Amino acid sequence: MAVELTRLTPAAAAAAVLRDADPAWARRFVDELDRAVRTEPLVRLIELWGLSNVAAARIFGVSRQAFTRWLRNGPPVSRAGAVADVASATDLLDRKVKRERIPAVVRRAAPVLGGRSLLELAEAGDTAAVARAVSEMFELRRVQA
């Protein structure tokens, strides 16, 4: 069914799923889709940056146990900005850097980051600076000037 649904527009796929579903099942289905969408950036962060759950938890200033709950249930809304910052940086790194090099890139200290690495910036809680720094890494206007 998944292959068939992906050939439809999202609205048509939703209509097809809901056509025969009872409302309680449909709500659980939507909840599960929502959870999967909210946890995906966290999974990508761990995989692409080469982090343990403990290291990823440090980025968000939470315990390993709390971060594990985030992976299961999605992060709280109060952390949406930080998750979005790190997801944006991760997506750009994934597009511009070979995947096997990303762990080294995020751990390498850089003079433009005050001698710190992207990972150190993230662990200090400055996820907005991480997103800006990664964006500036690939800013062509800066290189051409």
C-alpha positions in Angstrom: 0.0 0.0 0.0 2.9 2.4 0.8 4.1 2.4 -2.8 0.6 3.0 -4.1 0.1 5.9 -1.6 3.3 7.6 -2.6 2.1 7.9 -6.2 -0.9 10.0 -5.0 -0.9 13.6 -3.8 -0.8 13.9 0.0 -4.5 14.9 0.0 -5.5 12.0 -2.2 -3.4 9.6 0.0 -5.1 10.9 3.1 -8.5 10.4 1.6 -7.6 6.9 0.5 -6.4 6.0 4.0 -9.4 7.6 5.8 -12.0 6.2 3.4 -12.3 2.9 5.4 -10.7 3.8 8.7 -12.4 4.3 11.9 -11.7 7.7 13.5 -9.8 6.4 16.5 -7.4 4.5 14.1 -7.0 7.5 11.9 -6.0 9.7 14.9 -3.4 7.1 16.0 -2.1 6.9 12.4 -1.8 10.7 12.3 0.0 10.7 15.7 2.4 8.1 14.4 3.2 10.1 11.2 3.7 13.2 13.3 6.1 11.3 15.7 8.1 9.9 12.7 8.4 13.4 11.1 9.5 15.0 14.4 12.1 12.3 15.3 13.6 12.1 11.8 16.0 15.1 12.3 17.3 13.6 15.5 18.0 10.3 13.9 19.8 12.1 11.0 21.9 14.1 13.5 23.0 11.0 15.3 23.8 9.1 12.1 25.5 11.9 10.0 27.4 13.6 12.8 28.5 10.2 14.2 27.1 10.9 17.7 26.0 8.7 20.6 22.7 9.4 22.3 24.7 10.9 25.2 26.5 13.3 22.8 23.3 14.3 21.1 21.6 14.8 24.4 24.4 17.3 25.4 23.6 19.4 22.3 20.0 19.9 23.7 21.0 20.1 27.3 19.1 17.0 28.4 19.9 13.6 29.8 20.5 10.6 27.7 17.2 9.2 29.0 15.3 12.3 28.0 16.9 12.2 24.5 15.9 8.5 24.2 12.3 9.5 24.9 12.6 12.2 22.2 13.7 9.5 19.7 10.6 7.5 20.7 8.0 10.3 21.0 9.5 13.3 19.3 11.1 16.4 21.0 9.0 18.8 23.0 7.6 21.9 21.2 9.8 24.0 23.4 12.9 22.6 21.7 11.6 23.0 18.1 13.9 25.9 17.4 17.1 24.1 18.5 16.0 21.0 16.6 15.3 23.0 13.4 18.7 24.8 13.7 20.6 21.5 13.9 18.4 19.9 11.2 19.1 22.8 8.9 22.9 22.5 9.4 22.7 18.7 9.0 20.8 18.9 5.8 23.2 21.4 4.3 26.2 19.4 5.4 24.6 16.3 3.8 24.2 18.1 0.5 27.6 19.7 0.4 30.0 17.2 2.2 30.6 13.5 1.6 28.7 11.7 4.4 31.8 9.9 5.7 33.5 13.3 6.2 30.7 15.0 8.2 31.8 13.6 11.6 35.3 15.1 11.1 33.9 18.4 9.7 31.7 18.9 12.8 34.6 18.1 15.2 37.2 20.3 13.5 38.0 23.5 15.3 37.8 26.5 13.0 39.3 30.0 13.5 36.0 31.6 12.3 34.3 29.8 15.2 36.7 31.2 17.7 38.8 28.1 17.6 35.8 25.9 18.4 34.1 23.2 16.4 30.5 23.0 15.2 30.0 20.2 17.8 31.4 22.4 20.6 29.1 25.3 19.6 26.1 22.9 19.6 27.1 21.4 22.9 27.3 25.0 24.3 23.6 25.4 23.4 24.2 27.8 20.5 22.4 25.9 17.8 21.5 29.1 16.0 25.3 29.8 15.6 25.7 26.3 14.3 23.1 26.8 11.6 24.6 30.2 10.7 28.2 28.8 10.5 27.3 25.9 8.3 25.3 28.3 6.0 28.3 30.6 5.8 30.6 27.7 5.0 28.9 27.3 1.7 28.0 31.0 1.0 29.2 31.6 -2.6 29.0 35.4 -2.3 31.5 35.3 0.5 34.0 33.2 -1.5 33.6 35.3 -4.6 34.2 38.7 -2.9 
